[in-house]
Amino acid sequence: MTGSSRETLSLETSQSAASVSFGKRNGCYVNRNAAVLFGLLFLSALIATGLLVYYYAPPARAAQSQTSDLASCPVPTEKPLTTSTSPAIVEEEEEQPKAKPYVRLPRSIKPLHYEVKLQPFINGNFSIMGYVEIEMEALMTTMNITVHMTDILTRNDTIKLAPLENREGPSLTIISHTYDNVRQFYIAHLSKPLQAGKKYVLSMEFDGYLNDKLYGFYRSTYTASDGRKVLLASTQFQPTDARRAFPCFDEPGLKATFDIYLGREANMSSLSNMPRHETLPIEGQPGWFWDHFNTSVPTSTYLVAFVISDFAHMNSTKNDHVLFRVWAREQAIKQADYALRAGPDVLTFFEKYFKLPFPLPKSDMIAIPDFSAGAMENWGLITYRETAMLYDPAVSSASNKQRVLQVVAHELAHQWFGNLVTPEWWTDLWLNEGFASFMEYVGSNSFEPSWKMMEQTVIEDVQNVFSLDCLESSHPISIPVNHPDEINEIFDRISYSKGSSIIRMMNYFLTPSTFTKGLSNYLTTLKYKNAEQDDLWRFLTEAGHGDGTLPKFLTVKKVMDTWTLQMGYPVIKVERSPSGTSASVTQERFLLVKNENSTDTHDYKWWVPLTYTSQDSPNFADTRAKVWMNDTESEIRINSLPARDKWVIFNLQETGYFRVNYDDNNWNLIVQQLEENHGVINIINRAQIIDDALDLARAGQLSYSTALSIIAYLAKETEYIPWVATLNNMGYLDGMFSTSGAYGSFKKYMLDLLIPLYNSVGFEDSVSDPHLTQLKRVRALMWACNLGYQDCVNKSLTMYRQWMTNPGDVSIISPNLKSVVYCTAISEGGDEEWNFAWEQYLNSNVASEKMKLLNAMGCSKDVWILSRYLKMAFTADTGIRKQDAALVFGSVARNKVGRYLAWNYLKDNWMRIIDYFGSLPELITILEVVSASFNTEQDKKELKMFKEEYKDQLKTAARAVDQAIEKTSNNIKWFTRNYDVITGWLESKSYSSRLRRD
């Protein structure tokens, strides 16, 4: 999709100045006399449907003045807003979903400063008493003030507007208040216009609700060591949910400073972006206190944060000008030790890298039990899911440890890229997430250099996102968005992983030193401001021209616009001359399947930095562009190559975001080199060659005979990266063949490929092994056990049964082997093994252990267990947190027994799932995972029926549905084209599933 439909839709309803506006996703109006009746009717309806759990507010609540008639009634969560999509492929005429309204604020006013006071009754009825003052400047004459607000009840008789220079003087008259529930606008209509250049202050009291939806200002729970259920309050405002906590100008380009006051009980503590300035008792409420925090630096609303909890904390003394702390549940605080060691070091590294000190006096990192994302970069108060911050070396695996480091580095990188300089609008979300995703590898590599994180980025980001960006239903990395659903929809692999990949490419073609110089100049010049991608291009161009690393005829904008403003990526075809000393180089968009019914007529061409080396003088370290292929050239010629009996390899260290195809002779030379001495070719390029070849074969641009001959050398491969590239690709073949008659042949072939690796790494784990060896062992064992290799299965069952007899002994199963052993044992066992895992899940105090167990319980082969498990995942109070429902669903959907069980559950319960998740990215995740191996016409038909039935209720999953349909179409065509080819190849290699005939 290259654009979005914008339609202005106003549902404003004027009421008198005495009316109360009830801001929710479906808002309404009641006058003051009707408020009590409305509340009673609403409460009765909720009770009747069994949706309301009501807790009485503490006595202090009743003592408050001007209490709204509805203040003690929790605000319900109603049907979410709908979403729209613009599919790139139309196979038949379809009725399109409704277009979204335009929801940007008027540009007549900008905020300058907020004073926000919030008192959430965490241990009461979950209501929030709020007060806000917004100092603002009129940029043009206007007759109204429009701010964002939803899930909030305003006390309209307290709303006041005054000139800033005389804020205690006479108020300006507000003649009416309206609420536009579609655009989530509160609008104050004025008797006289605000004057351009003048400053004003708008103040109001309001009531909110501490929801359980994991967005806005919400509540979380955990079970204490003594069995008590403990509540806390936390925030998740990105991208558009600060408006659920307080009325505000909720757009990233409208920065302001903030004074935050949080009301809390004496047994709790509170945190916000800045250090606490003072604590004052709340008048008339014994045991309650106001925590007042220092005034913030200019900040976007989505980066404001607060947490009220009874958590413990630990401090670091590594950084002399930044107070660095980690917070977690009391019984989990020791698990934050690794994050506390890594965080300050990575922060210091980024200060040196960006040549800018961290601008705040403190940085808190806190692990929240219920959290929708992996983490959130709130300035000075980074919130994390527990699995992304906590690590217990006795229980957690090497991959868990790496996950913690990567997420910590990602969020700390945001403190500069995203927080200090912020995108003007969500169109440039990728500037935030792409840079943080790239810098997480740079920052992680600085702390754990032996982990080779700069190599791992190729398999985790570049090759990972290739599989999505080769679809016609992909989207440009910089894409116009408007509605919150559209904004949430682009928090996807394109923004994160493609963003990271093209930034990595830019780092190499500019050179790292020039790239860093340009970034530093960009951040220094625009600190505390907003920017667009063209601003960054300008600074990088200046650095590149100044250092001589970018040709004078080129600008970064000219190059990078071809990568950010159009979707997809090219395949570079290198066709050497008969002598081999020259080559024709062409580019075209790489698609898995070229669809004849495509509506996309765009002529895709890129500025491509070409790097290459050859067999006569192999040098894989020179990653600066030797030749630029521009976006108007269909073909160029490269000379001075070696003779035809010597290979050439393009795209050194896979620094370019493209695939490479060669003529048959060059492919054969590469195969020969891999067989004779694979070490001559760089590790990353071995992974690149494998990934390119298998995907080119999948797209019909290379024979499977050639692609499979490339990986024949793997019996001698000892490095982690090439193996991951292989197994990721063979996972596709496994999914396609798993329900076919040839699956037995495929399993035999894969086991022959894997057994040398299995034997070399061994089943017995050692945490003293190099990090990548530990990761490699887990990959080998998981594949071997999944393919039914008896040695792996038997050892897993033995370990699990030993654990069942002695559940308190955590040393029986090594942390790295838990995922393999748990899944295998539950798959081979029955309800006894499953029930044991469930009990361990309930009793565990380590979040990573809980995740392993949740994943493993989806490995069962008993349909009734999987059916029960799916229902538990989307039902409150079953023991499975809302944040983990998608993980449970995915574990069942990836199970060959559970795939269609999960799909049927999704179809039958979509509206329930939407109500459970709202607009969270989990909707995208569950659709991607359940449809990954669809490859029949019936699968495709059911996806289309699903899209038609729910076309106006797909929310953030609209594009994911289109991509699932396209992927299924591609899989059908692949299966038709390649099944007999691969089956024949397997038989030619003596792998056959045919039964012997007498």
N, C-alpha and C positions, 0 to 999 in steps of 0.2 A: 504494500500500500504506500503510495507516494504523497498522499494528502488526506485531509479529513474534512468532512462536511460540517460547516458551522451554521447553526440556525439560532437566531435570537428568539427566545420564548419567554415571555413574562407572564407570570401568574400572580402578579401583585394584587392584593386585596386591601383597599383602604379601610381603616377603622378609626375610631376616635382616639385621641391622645390618651385616653384612659384604658385602652385595650391592652391585653396581654398577648404577646406573640410567643407561640410554643414552637420553637425551632427544632425540627427533626427532619429525617429524610422524607417524611410526609408530614408537613407542618399543618397547623390549624390555628384558628383564632377563637378566643372566648373573651367576652367582656367580664368585668370584675364581678358582676352579680351572678353571672353564669358559671364562674370558675369552680365553685364548690360542687354544683350539680354535675358539671363536666368531669370533675375528678372522681366523684362517686360512681358515675356511670362507667367511666373508663376502668376504675378499679374492679367493679363488678364483672365487666366483660373479661378482664384478664384472669380473674379468679375462676370464672366459668370455663374458660378454655384451659385452665391449668398451667398458665404460663407465668404466673406471678409468684415469686417467693418474697414475702414481705417481712422486713425486719424493722422493728420500731427504732426510731432515732433515739439517741441518748437524751437525758433530761436537759442538757445544755442547749439542745436544738430548740426546745420550746421556749427557752428564755430569750431567744433572739428576737429583735424587733423587726417589723415589716415582713414577717414570714408569709410567703405566698401560700394560697390555699392548696396549691398542687405540689408544694415543695417536698412533702413527705411521701409522694408517690413516685416510685422509680419510673424513669422514662423508658418506655418499651422500645425494642428494636423492631422496626417494621420492614416491609419489603424494600430491598435496595433499589437504587436507580438502575436503569437498563443501559445497555451498551450497543454500539453499532460496529460494523465491520465492512471493509471494502475488499472482497476477495480478488486475488489476481487471476484466478482461474475460474471460468464459468463453463461447466460442462452441460448445463441445461438452464432454462430460464427459471430464476428463483425470485421469490418476493423478498426484498431486502429489509433488514431491520430498520427501525425508526432512527432517524438522525438525532444526534445529540444537540442540546441547546448550547449556545455560547455562554460560558460561565466566567469570563474574565471580568475583574472589577473595572469600574470607570477609572480613568486616569486623572480625574479632577483633583484628587487628594492624595497626599502621601503621608504615611505615619512617621513620627519622629521618636516617640518614646511611649512605652507602656508601663503602667503600674498595675500589677495583677495580684489579687488576693484570693486565695482558694483555701477553703476548709472542707476537705472531704471526710465524710463520716464513714470511715473504713469499717469500723466495728459496729455500725448502726444499720441504717437503711440504704446506704450507698449514695445518698444524696450529697451534693456539693454546694456549699454556699460560696458565691463568688462576687467579686467586685473588680471592675476594670476602669482605668482612666487611660484614654488614648490621646496623646498630644499629636496634633497633625497640622500640616500646612496645606492651604488651598492653592493648587497650581493653576486653577482657572475658576471663574465665577460659576457657582453651582447652587442649585436649590435643594439638594439632598446630600445625605452622607450614606454611603453604602459600605457595609462590612460583611465579612463572612460569619456565619453562625449556624450551627445545627446541633440537635440534641440539647438545647438550652432553653430555659424558660426565663424570659426577661421580666423584671419588675418595672413596668413601664413608668410608674409614677416616680421612679428614682432616676430616670434617664435625664441627664442635663447636658447642655451645650453652652460653652462660655468662651469668650476670647482668652487666649493663653495669658496675656499680660494682665488680665483682671478676672482670673478664674473664680475668685470668691465673690465677684460682683453679680449683677443681674444676669440671669440666663437668657440665651437666645431662644426664641419660641420654636418648639417642635409641634407642628400642627397635626401630624399623624405618624403612626408607625406601621410599616407593612413587612411581611415576611414572604419571600419567594422561595417556596420549598424545593422547587426544581433546581434553582441555581444556588441555593443555600445562602441567600442574601437577607440580611436585616437592613431595612432602609428607613432612615429618619427624614421625613419631609419637613422642610423649614418654611417659616413665614417670610423670611428675608434671605437673600443669597449670601453665601460665604464669598468673601472678596479675595481675588487672586493675590498671593503673596502674604496674606495674613495667616496667623497661627491660632488654632483653637484647641480646646480640650473637650472630649466627649467622655462622660462617665455614666456608669450604670451598675446596679446590683442585679444579680441573676442567680438562678439555680440550675445546677447541672446534675449529671448522673454518672456515677462510677461504674461503667459498663463492664461486661465480661467478654467483649468482642476482640480484644487485643489491639484496639486502635483508640486514638484519642487519649483521654485520661481514664485508665481502666484499672480493674482490680485483678490481683493474682493471689494464689494461695499456695501454701505448702504445709506439710505435716511435720510438726516438731518431733524431737526425739521422744517426748513423753506422750505422743499420740494426739496432741492438740492440733486443730486446724487453725493456721495462722494466716491472716490476710495482710496484704500490702497494696500500695497504689503506685502505678508507674505510668509512663507515657510512651506513645509511639505516634508522632505527628506527621512523619513523612508518608506520602507527599501532601495530603490535604486534610489533615485531621486535627490541627491546632484549633480550628474553629469549633471542635467538639468540647474543648476545655474552656475557652473564653472567646468572646467576639473579637475579631481581629482582621487585619488585611492579610489574608492567608495565601500570599503568593511569594515565591522566592525572591523576586526583584524588589520587594517592598521591605527593605531592611529597616530596623529601628533598634533602639536600646531598650532594655527591660529591667524593671525593678520587680522582683518576685517575692511575695510573702506566702508562706505555706503554714496552714494551721495543722497542728498535730497534737496527739496525746503525749503525756510525759514519758511513757514507756517506748516511744518510737523516736526515730531521727528522720530528718529530711535532707535531701540533696537537690541542688539545682545546678545550672551552668556555672555559676560563680561561687566563690567562698561565702560562707554565712557571715553576715555583718553583725547581727545582733539577734537575741532571742528575748521576746517579751511575753508576759502572761496575757491571755485573752480575757478581757474584762467580763466578769459575770460567769465565767466557765472554769471552775476549779479543775486543775489537772490538764488544761489545754494551753498551748503556747503558739505564738507566731514566730516562725523563723524568717528573718528578713535577710535577703542575700544582696551582695554588692551589685551595683549597676553593671549590666553587661556591656560588652563591645557591640557595635552594630551587627545585628544578627537577623537572619530570616526566621520566620515563625516556625518553620518545620524543624529547626534546630534547637528550639527551646525545649527544655526537659525538666521534669521533677520526679522524684521518687520519695515515698514515705514508707518506712519499713522499720523492722527491729533487727536489721542485719548487723553482722560484725564486719570489721575491716582490718586491713593490714597496710602499713605505709612503706614506701621505699625512700631511701636516703641517697640514691644514686645521682639525682639531678638537683643541683643547688638552687635553682631558681623556679622550679615547678614542684609543687606538692603532688606526688603521685600515689594514689590509693586504689586498692581493690576491695570490693564489697561482695558479700555473699551470705547465704544462710549460715548461722552459727556452726551447724554440723558439717558445712561444706567449705568453710573459709580456707582450710589448709589446701584444698584443691586449687586455690587461686595462686599458689606459689609460683608456678611456671609463668603465668601471665604477668605476675608482679616482677619477675626477673627479666622477662623479655620486653615488657612495655617501655620502661624508662630507657633501655638501650636503643630500642627502635626509634623512640621519640628523639633521642639525641642524634641518632644517625640522620633522621629526616631534617633536623635543624641544620646540620652540616650540608646535607644534600641540596636543600632548597636555599641555603644561605640566609635563612630567616629564623629567628628564635620563635619558639612556641609563644603565642601572644597572651595566654592566660596564666594566672598565678597557680592554677591547680588543674589536675586531670584525674577524674574519678572513672573507674571502670566497675560496672556492677552487673552481676549475673542474676537475671530475673527468671523465676521458675516458669512463668507463662509468657512467651514472647513469639511474635509471629515471624519475624525475620531472623537472620543469623545474628545480626547486631545492628546498632544504629549509632551514627557518628555524632550525636548531639555534642555541641561544642563544650568541652570541659566535663561532660557527664555522658560517657559512652555506655549504652545499655546493650547487654548481650543475652542471647539464649545460653543456658547453662553449658550446653555441649560445646559452645564456641569460646568459652573462657575458662572452664574448669577442667583440670587434668589430674588424675590420681595414678601415679606410676605403678601402683600395685594392681590396678584394675583396668586402666585405659591403655589403648594400643598406641603404636607409633603413629598411625594415621590420625588418631585423636589428638596427639601432641602436635602434629603438623597442622591440623585444622585450627587449633588454638592460636598458633603463631601466625598463620596466614590471616585469620580474621582480625587479630590484634593489629597486625601491620596494616591491613586494609583500612580499618577505622582510624588509626592514627594518621595515615596518609590523607584522609579526608579533612583532618584539622587544618590543612593548608589548601588542598585541592577540593573545594566544595564549601568549606566553612569560611576561610579567609577570603577567598574569591569564589563567588557563587554564581551559577548560571542564571541569566536573566529570567528564563522560563524553562519549563520541563522539556521543551524541544531539544535542549542541549543536556539532558540528563546524562548522556554518555560522557560528557566532560567530567562529571562527578565520578560515575561508576567505572568508566573505562580507565581513567587515570588511577583511581584507587586500586582497581584490579591488577593493573600493571605494577604499581608501586608495592603491592603486597608481596610480590616475588622479589623485588629489589630489597625491600626492608627485611623480609625473612632471610634472604641470602646473607645479609649483613650480620645476622645473629647466629644462624646455623649454616655456615658455608659448606659443610660436608654433605648437606642434603641436596645440593645441586638444584636449587629452586629455579635458577634461570634456565635450566634444561627442562624442568617439569612443566614450565608454563606452556611448552609446545603441546604436550598431551592433555593438559588440563584446560587450556583456553583455545589455542589455535585450532588444533584438530577437532576439539570438542564442538566448537561453533561452526566449523566447516559443514557439519552434518545438517545444520539448520539453515544456514545461509545459502545452501544450494537449492532451496525450494523457491518456486515462483511466489509463494505466499509469505516469503520473508518480508522484511521492511528495511528501509534505509536507517542507518544508525542515528542520523539527525532527522527527526520526523515531527511534523506539526501535530501537536496534541492540544486538546481543549478540556474535555470533560474529565473528572476524576477517574472514571473507568478507563478512559483512553490512556491517562497518565499511568495508572497502575499496570496497564497492559504492557508497557514498554520497560518495566523492570524485569527484563528477560535476558537470555544469553546474548542477544545482539548487543544490547547496551553494555553489558558487563564484559563478556568474553571477546566479542568482535572489537569493542572499544579498546580493550587491553591489547589485542593482537595488532591493530593498526598503529597504536601508539608505540608498541614494541618495534614495528617496522620503521616508524619515524625516528626512533631512538638510534637505530642502526644506520639509516641512510644519511642522517645529519651527523652522526657520531655521538656517543654518549656525552662527551664534554660540551659540545655545542648545544645538544638537546637540554642539558641541565642548565646551561647559561640562559637559554631562552626562557625556560620555566621560571627561573629565579627572577629574571627581569619582569616577567608577566605578573608574578605574585607580588613582587615589591611595589610595582606601579599601581596595581589595581586592588591592593589589600583593603578589606572592609567594603568592597564594592561588588557590583555584578558585572558579568561579562558574557559574551557570546563566542562561538568558536572562532569567528574571524579575528577577534582580539588576540587569541592565542596564536593563530597563524601569523599575525603581524610580528609578534615578538620572536617567534621561532625563525621567521624569514630574515629578520635583522641579524640574528645570531649566526644563521647559516651563511649569509652573504659576508658578514664581518669576518668569520673564521675561514671562509673559502671552502666550506664543506657542501654548499648548495650552489649549483651553477647560477650565474647572474641572470640568465634568461628564464629561470624558474623561480616561483614563489611557493611557499608551503601551501598557501590557499589553492593555487592551481593544481597541485598534486593531490592534496587531501580532500578537496571537494569531490573528486571523483570517487573517493572511498567512503565519504560520509553522506553524500546527497543522493547516491543511488545504491540500491541493495545488491547483494551478491558479491561475487569475486570471479576473477578470470582463471582459466586454465591456459597456461603458456605451452604452446606446442613447438618443440625444437626438432626440426627436420634437417638432418645433416646432408651435405652434398655427397656424391659418390666417393670423393676423395677424403671426406670427413673434415677438411680444413676450413669449411665455412658452413653456416647453418641458416636456414630460414626460420625466423621466430614470429609466430602469430599469437594473437590473443582472442579469446571469445569467452562469454560468460559460461561458467561451469554449472550445469544443471544435471541432476540425477536422471531426469526424464524431460525431454523437450515435448511439451504438450501442444498438440495441434490446435486446441481450442483456447489457447491463452489469449487474454485481452491486452497483454502487455506488449506494446510495440516499441518500447524504448530501445535505442541502439546503445548497448552497454560497452563502453571502452574506458580504460583506466590509464593513469600515469603509473607505469610499472618500473620500479628500480630492479634492474637485472644484475644478479651476481652469479658467477660461475667459476668453476675450476676444472682441471682435467687430469687425466691419469699420468701424463708425462711430468707434471709438476704440481701435485695436489696441495692446495692451500685453502683450507676451509675457514681460516680466521679473517680473511679480508671481506668484510660484510658491507663495505661501501659500494654503492652502485657503480658498476663498470660502464653500463649503458642504460639510458633512460628510454623507455618505449612510451610514446605519448598517446593521448586519448583520441587522436585522429588517425593513427597509423594502424592499418590492418596487418601489415607485415614489415619487418625490418630484416636486414642481413647482418650477421656477425661473422667476422673473418678471424684469421690467426688462431684457428683451433688446431688440435693435433690431427694426425692421420686417423683414418677410419677404424684402425684396430685399437685405438685408445678411447676410453669413455670420457664424456663430459658430464658434469652434474651442475644443474642450475638451482638457484635459490639456496645459497649457503646458510647452513644452520636454520633453515626455514624461517629466515627473518622477514621474507615477503609474504603477504597475505594472499597467496595464490597456489594453485597446483601446477605441476609440470608433467608433461607427457613427451615422450621421445619416439623416434623411429625404432623399428624392431631391432636393428643392429645395435643401437646404443643401449637398449634395454638388455639385450643379451650380454653385452660387455659388462654391464653393472651386475647382472646375475653371476657371471663368471668371477668378478672381483669379490663378491660376497662369499662365494663358495671357497675361493682360494685363500683370501686374507681380508676378512670383513673389517678388520681394524684400520685399514687404510682410509676407510670412509668415516667421517665424523659421526659420533653417536647420534646427534640430532638428525643428521642427514640420513642415517640408516632408518630412523623412525619415520622421517619424511618420505623416503622412497617406498617403504612398506605401506604407509597410509595412502599416499597418492596412487600407488599401483592398485590396491584393493578397491579404492573408490572409483578410479577410472574404469576398472573392470565392472564394477556395479553399475556405472553409467553407460556401459557398452562402448567405451572409447579405448579399451585395451582388453585383450583376450584373458580369460581366467587362467589359461595355461601359463601365460607369462606371469601373471600376478601371483599365482600359487607357487611357481618355481622360485620367485624371489624369496619367499619365506622358508624355503627348504633349508637354508643355511642355519636356521635358528637353533639347531642342536648344538652349535658352537657359540651361540650368543649368551653372554653372561650379564649384559647391562640391562637395567630396569626399563629404560625409556623405549627401546625398540620392542621389547616384549609387550609393554602396555599398548603401544600402537597396534601390534598384531592382534592381541586379544580383544581390544575394543572393536576392531573390524570383524573378527571372526564371531563376535557376539551377534552381529547381524545375520550371518549365515546360520548360526545356531537357532535364532528365532524363526527364520524362514523355513528351515528344515524340520523343526521340532515336531510338527504334526504330519510329516510326510513319511512315505515308506522307505525313503533313503536315509532316514535319521541314524539308523544303526551304522551305516557306512561312514557317515560324517563323524559319529562319535569315535569310531575306531581310528579314523585319520587324526582327529584332534588329540586323542590319547597318545598316539605315536609321536605327535609333535610335542606334547607336553611332558611325557614321562622323563625324558632326559633332564628337563628343567626341574621337575618334581624330585628326581633323585639328587640333583645337585644342591638344592636348597634344603631338602629333608623335611620330614614332618615335625621333628622336634625343634622348638623355637628357642632362640637365645636373644634376650634383650640387649646383650652386649655386641651383637652383630651390627655392622654398619646399617644406618637408617634405611637406605634403599634396598639392602638385602632383606630386611624385615618386611618391607612393602612387597618386594618381589615374591617372597615365600607365601604371603597371604594370597596373592593373585594366583599362583600356581596351585595351591591347595584348594582354593575355592573352585577353580575350574575342574580339577581332578575329581573332587567329591561330587560336583554337580553332574559330571559325566559318568558317575557311578564307578570310578576306579576303586576296586575293592579294598586295597590297602588303606586308602584315605578314609573310606567309609567305616571300615572296622576300627581304625584308631580313633576316629571321632566318636563312635558309639561307646567305645571303652572309656574314653575320658569323661563323657557326659554321664554315664552310669556311675562312675566313681564319684562324680560330683553330687549326683542324686543321693548317694549313700552318706555323703559328708558335705552338706551344703555350706558349712561354715568355713571350709578350707578353700581360700581364694587362689592357692598356689597350684591346684590340680590342673587348671587350664590356663595356659599362658595368655596374657591380655591380647596378644596378636592373633591367637588362634580362636578366640571366642566366637567370632562371627561364623567361621567355618564349622566349628564343632557344634554350636547351637543349632544352626540351620540344618546340618546333616542329620543330627540326632532327632530333631523334631520331624523332619521329613520322613525318616525311616521308622519313627515310633508312632505312638498313638496319643490318646488323651492323657495318659499318665505323664509322658514327657512334656506335653503342652502345659498341663496344669502345674507341673513343677516350675517351668519357665515363668508362668504367670505369677506364681508366689514369689519367685526371686525378683521379678520386676517390681512387685509391690513393696518388697522389703529393701530394695537397693537405695543407697544414698548417693550414687554416682550417676549423673545424667547420661554419660556415654555408655555405661552399662545398661541403663534402661533402654537406650536406643537400639543397642545390639539385640536385646531380648525382644523388643517390639518387632524388629525386622525378622528375627528368626521365627517368631510365632506365625508369621505368614508363610513359612515354608512347609507347613503341614499338607499332607495329601488327602486329609479327610475333609470332604466338602462341607459337612455339617459344622465342623470347627471353623473353617474359613468363613462360612456364612454368618455364624455367630460373631466372629471377630470383626467383620465389616460393620455389623450393626452396632457393636460396642464402640467402634471408632468415632461414629457420628452421633453418639448419645451422651448427654451430659452425665457426670457423676458415675461413670463406669470404672474410673481409674486411669483412663487414657485422656491426656490433656488435649485440648483443642488444637494446640500447636503441632501435635503429633499425629493427628488424624490422617493427614496426607501420607505420612510415612507408613502407617499401617496399611492404608489403601494400596500404596505402591508395592508393599511387600507381598500382598495377595495377588495384585495384578501381574507382577513379574513371575509368579509361580505358574508353571504350565497348567497345573490343575485349576488354579484360581483365576486365570485370565478372563474367561467369559463370565465367571461368577461376579467378578468385580465390575465388568462392563454392564451386566444386567442390573446390578445394584445401582450403578451410576445413572443409568437411564430411568430407572423406576423412582429414584430418590433425588433427582437433580434440584428441585425446588427446596427440598429439605437441606441439601448440602449447601446451597446458596445461602439459605437463612443461617446456617451454622457458621459459614466462613465469611459471608459478606463479599467484599471485593478483594479479598486477599489473594496473592499470587498462587496460593495452593490450588486454586481452580485450574490454572494452567498446568501445574505439575501433574495432577491426577489424570487429566485428559491426555497429556503426553505419554505417561507411563502405560496407561491401559490400552492405548491404540498402537503402541510401538511395533508390535509384531502382526498387526492385522494385514492379511494378504489375500482375502477372498472377496468376490463380488458381494456376498452377503454382508461382510463387514462394512464395505463401502456404502451399501444401501442403508444399513442401520445408522451409520454416522450421518448420512444426509437426512434421514428421517429425524434423528435427534436434533440436528441443526434447525430443521424446519419447525419442529414442535416448540423449541425453546429460543427461537431467533431473537426475541426481545428480552430474554432472561439469561443470556450468556455472560453478561458483565465482562470481567477481565479475560474471560476464556474465548472470546469471539474469534480472535486470530488463531488461537490454538486449535479450534475446531476445523477451520479451513486448512490448517497445516496437517491435521490428522487425516482429513479427506485426501489431500494431495499425497501424503506419505503412503496411504493405503493404495491409492491408484498406482503410485510408483512401485510398491511392493508386488502388486498383481502383475504389472508388466515385467518386473524383474523375474518373478517366478516363472512366467510363461517363457521368457527368453533364455533363462539360465539354468533351470532345474535339470533338464536333460543334459546340458553341457557339463555341469559340475558332476552330476551322477556318472556320466560317461568317463570323466577324468578320474573320479574315485575308483571306478571299476578298472580303469587302465593301470592304476597303481595298486591293484589287488585289494581294494576295499569294497566289498560287496555285501549287501544285506539279503541277496537272493537266497532262498532255501534250496538245498540240494535236491535234485530230482533223481529218483531211482530209475 
